[in-house]
Amino acid sequence: MYYSTNAESWLIQEYEKRGITSASTLASQRLSKAFNIQLFSAPQTPYSFYDEEDGMIMLDITTDAMQQRKDFFHEFSHVLLHAGDQRSLPESLIDYQESQARWFSLYAAMPYHILQGYLDQEPAVIARAFGVPLSMVKERLQQIQNRQLVNKVDKIGSQLPEKSAGYNPREWSADTRRVMAQLQKQTGKGVYNHVGLQHKY
């Protein structure tokens, strides 16, 4: 079972409100128009800017289409997540925002409500369908697997009792009591029960 993160759930809602419901609707021009972002290309480093009124993304026209697509989703993520001009920020905050944008760009390029229909396909097929580099697809699939694992661990954890009855000395078997008493003699340290009280043998 896969449960989206809060950020991904928010993005999916925003996509669905704007009719972004298939791989073909994830075109850069369409997304830019849907989110009121101006999209430009020039021979310069990719860059984005956003404030309360305007959003802008600049892509490097000298790079190939796949790189521009990857750069678009990275800058698109900055526009959705951050505000202002990153160049005026401290380096530590820039690093944090870059990390956020990197992970969010995978959601943005391959949102789960669309990607789930392709999960039985080979990564190369998914890459062609979404028009993104194969490396992005592999990262996104790993991201999903990691999320599924976290959800599974959380589910198992929620089913465990708050306190382990097996640690209560009153419920230990005779053999366990003997071993614990021997351990106490050897270490000279008392054994504490599940409520923090020293147990006397």
N, C-alpha and C positions, 0 to 999 in steps of 0.2 A: 504494500500500500504506500502511495506517495502523497504526502501532505506538503503543500507549498509553504514557503516562508511567508511572513507578513509582507515583505517587500514584493515578492513574486505575486502574491494574491492581489495586492494593490495594483500592480502593473497589468495583470490579466483583466481586472475590472475596467481599468482605463482603456485598454485595447478593445475590449468588447463594446464599450460605450461608443467607440469610434469605428466600429465595424471591422476591426483587425481580427479576423477569425480563420484565416488560412495562410499558408506559406506565401501565396502570391500577393497577399495584402501587406506583406512586410517589406515592400520596396521602400528604399530610402526616401524617395520623393513623396510617396504617399504618407509615410510616417511623419515626415517633416511638416507637411501640410496639415495633417490631423492634429498635431500638437503645436501648431502655430510657430514653427521654427523656420528661419530662413537658412537655406542650404547653399553654400558656395564652394567652388573649387578654384585653387590657385597653386602655383608652384611654391608651396611653403608648408611648414609643419602643421599637422592637424590641430585644430583649436576650437573651443566652444565658449559661449558666453550666455548667461541668462540672468534676467532680473524680473521684476514684477510684470513688466510689459512685453519684453522682447526676448526671443531666443535665437541664437545663431550658431551654426556649425560651419567650419571651414575645413575642407578636405584637401589633401595634397594630390593635385592632378597628375603629378609625375609618377605616381605609384600605380600598380596594376589594379584591376577591378576588385579582386579578392581582398587586397590590402585596404582599399578604400572602403569596402563593405565592413571589414573588421574595425577600421578607424571610425566609421560612421556610428556603429553601435556603442563604441567606447565613448565618443563625444556625446552621443544621444543620452547615454547614462548620466554623464556629468550634468547635462541640462535638466534631466528629470530629478536628480538627487541633490544637486548643489546650486548655489547662487553666487553671482559675482564673477570676478576675474581671479582665477587661481594664481596667477603670477605674482599677486601681492600678498600671498599667504606664507606663513612659516613653512619650512621644509617638512617638518613632522606632519603637519596637517595636509600638505600636498601629497605625501606618501599615503596617508590614510585615505584620502579621496581617490587616489589612483587605484588603490586596492579595492575600494568599494565599486568603482566604475568597472573594473575588470570583471568582477564576479557578476555584477548586475547586467553587464553587456551580454552575458550568456543567457540570462532570462529574457532580455529584450530581443535578441536575435532568434531564439528558439523557445518561445513561451510554452509552458507545459500544456495549455489547453489546445495548442496546435500540434506540438511535438508528439503528444501521446499517440496520435494516429500513425506515427512513423517508427515507433520504438521496436517494431519487429523487423525493421529494415537494417541493412548494413550501414555503417557510418558514412561510407562514400555516397550512398544513395541519399541519405539525409543531408549531406553537405551540398549535393546538387539541388535538392528540393528547396533548401533554405538559402542557397547562394552564398554560403559561408565557407571558410577554409576548413579542411578536415580536422585540423588541430582544435578548432573551436568546438566541433561536434564531439570529439573525444573528451574534451574538458567538461562539456555540458552533460554527457552521459555519465561521467564519473561523479559529477556534482549530484545528479539524480540518485545514483547508487549510494553515495554517502548519506544523502538525506533519507533514503529508505532505511538504511542501517540505523541512523539516529532514531527514526520513528519506531523501529523494531525494539531497540534497546529501551526507549522511553516506555513502550507498552509493557515490556517485561518488568521493568522497574516499578511501574504503577501497580502491578499485580503482586508484588512482594509485600509481606507484612512489614510494618514500620520497625519492629524490633524482632530480632531473631530469637525465637523461643529456645533454640538449641544452645544459646549462650547463657541461659539462666542456670546457675549451678544446682538449683533445686530440681531441675529436670535432667541432670546428667546421669548417665549410667554408672554403675559401681566401678567399671574399668576406667571410665573417663575421670571419675573422682580420684582414683588411685594415681593415674598419670599426672593429673594436675597437682596433687599433693606432692608427688615426687619432684615435679618441676619447681614448685615453691621452695622445697628444701634445698634444691641445687642452686637456685638463683638468689634465694633469700628475699624474694619479692612476693608480695601478696597478689592474689588473683582477684580481679574486680568483676562483679557481676554486671548485668545489663542496665542497672540503675546507678552504677557508680559506687556501690558499697563493697568494702572488702569482705570476701567470703572466708569464713573460718572452716577448716577441715577437722 
